[in-house]
Amino acid sequence: MLRLLRRGVVLGAVAGLTYAVWRYVESRAPAVDGPGYEPQPFPMPPRPVAAPTPTAPADTRTAVEPDADGSCPVAFPIKGKLSTGIYHRPGAFAYERTRADRCYRDDAAAEADGLRASKR
């Protein structure tokens, strides 16, 4: 039993001495000048590129003529009545019963045409 204990102590001393020598030699080694290694991100798989979709030319009109029944298209919701000089917004009091003379894209377009907003 004493023999095994001595053997373990000797092996431990040899391992410790080897480690100490390795650390000493490593500390004395010259620094490496060069680009070195930098970790890089994991490459992602390529994404497919979608083909460009053709776009319709932008509608630059500010006013259009109404339908035959006096209703306005969805893109031009403001109803203008030229005889009274008033325009009506959707949801206003008389919007549904008004037969439009001209339909406008927004309030600014109707006001630029000389109309004023309805009071209710």
C-alpha positions in Angstrom: 0.0 0.0 0.0 2.8 2.3 0.8 4.3 1.6 -2.5 1.2 2.8 -4.4 1.1 5.9 -2.3 4.7 6.7 -3.2 4.0 6.0 -6.9 1.1 8.5 -6.8 3.2 11.1 -5.2 6.0 10.7 -7.7 3.5 10.9 -10.7 1.9 14.0 -9.2 5.2 15.7 -8.8 6.3 14.8 -12.3 3.0 16.1 -13.8 3.3 19.4 -11.7 6.8 19.9 -12.8 5.9 19.3 -16.5 3.1 21.8 -16.3 5.3 24.4 -14.7 8.0 24.0 -17.4 5.3 24.2 -20.1 3.9 27.5 -18.7 7.4 29.0 -18.4 8.3 28.2 -22.0 4.9 29.5 -23.2 5.4 32.8 -21.4 8.9 33.3 -23.0 7.7 32.6 -26.6 7.7 35.6 -28.8 4.3 37.2 -29.7 3.1 36.2 -33.2 2.7 39.2 -35.5 0.1 38.6 -38.1 -3.5 38.8 -39.0 -4.5 36.3 -36.3 -7.9 34.5 -36.2 -11.2 36.3 -35.7 -14.4 34.3 -35.4 -16.8 34.8 -38.2 -20.6 34.6 -38.2 -22.2 31.5 -39.4 -23.1 31.9 -43.1 -26.8 32.1 -43.8 -28.3 30.3 -46.7 -29.0 32.6 -49.7 -32.4 34.1 -50.0 -34.2 34.0 -53.3 -34.6 37.4 -54.9 -38.1 38.2 -55.9 -38.7 39.5 -59.4 -39.7 43.1 -59.4 -43.5 43.5 -59.8 -44.6 46.0 -62.4 -46.3 49.0 -60.8 -49.1 51.0 -62.3 -48.5 54.6 -62.9 -49.6 56.8 -60.0 -53.0 58.6 -60.5 -52.2 62.3 -60.2 -55.7 63.5 -60.8 -57.4 65.5 -58.0 -60.9 65.3 -59.3 -63.0 63.0 -61.5 -66.6 63.0 -62.8 -69.1 61.0 -60.7 -70.9 57.9 -61.9 -74.3 58.2 -63.6 -76.2 57.9 -60.3 -74.0 60.7 -58.7 -71.9 58.4 -56.5 -68.2 58.8 -56.3 -65.4 56.1 -56.7 -63.6 54.9 -53.7 -60.4 56.7 -54.6 -62.2 60.0 -54.8 -64.7 60.0 -51.9 -65.4 63.7 -51.5 -68.6 64.8 -53.2 -68.6 68.3 -54.6 -71.8 70.2 -55.5 -70.8 73.1 -57.8 -74.2 74.8 -57.7 -74.0 75.4 -54.0 -70.2 75.6 -53.7 -70.2 73.0 -50.9 -68.4 69.6 -50.6 -69.4 66.7 -48.4 -67.1 64.2 -46.7 -68.1 60.5 -46.2 -70.2 60.1 -43.1 -71.4 63.7 -43.1 -75.1 64.5 -42.6 -76.1 64.9 -46.3 -73.4 62.8 -47.9 -75.7 59.8 -48.9 -78.4 61.9 -50.5 -76.1 64.3 -52.3 -75.7 63.8 -56.1 -72.1 64.9 -56.8 -71.2 67.2 -59.7 -67.5 66.3 -59.2 -65.6 63.9 -56.9 -62.4 64.9 -55.2 -59.5 63.0 -53.7 -59.3 65.0 -50.5 -60.4 68.2 -48.8 -57.5 70.3 -50.2 -58.5 69.4 -53.8 -62.1 70.5 -53.3 -61.0 73.8 -51.6 -58.6 74.5 -54.4 -61.6 74.2 -56.8 -63.4 76.9 -54.9 -65.7 74.8 -52.7 -66.1 75.0 -48.9 -66.9 72.2 -46.4 -70.4 71.5 -45.4 -71.3 72.7 -41.9 -72.8 69.4 -40.7 
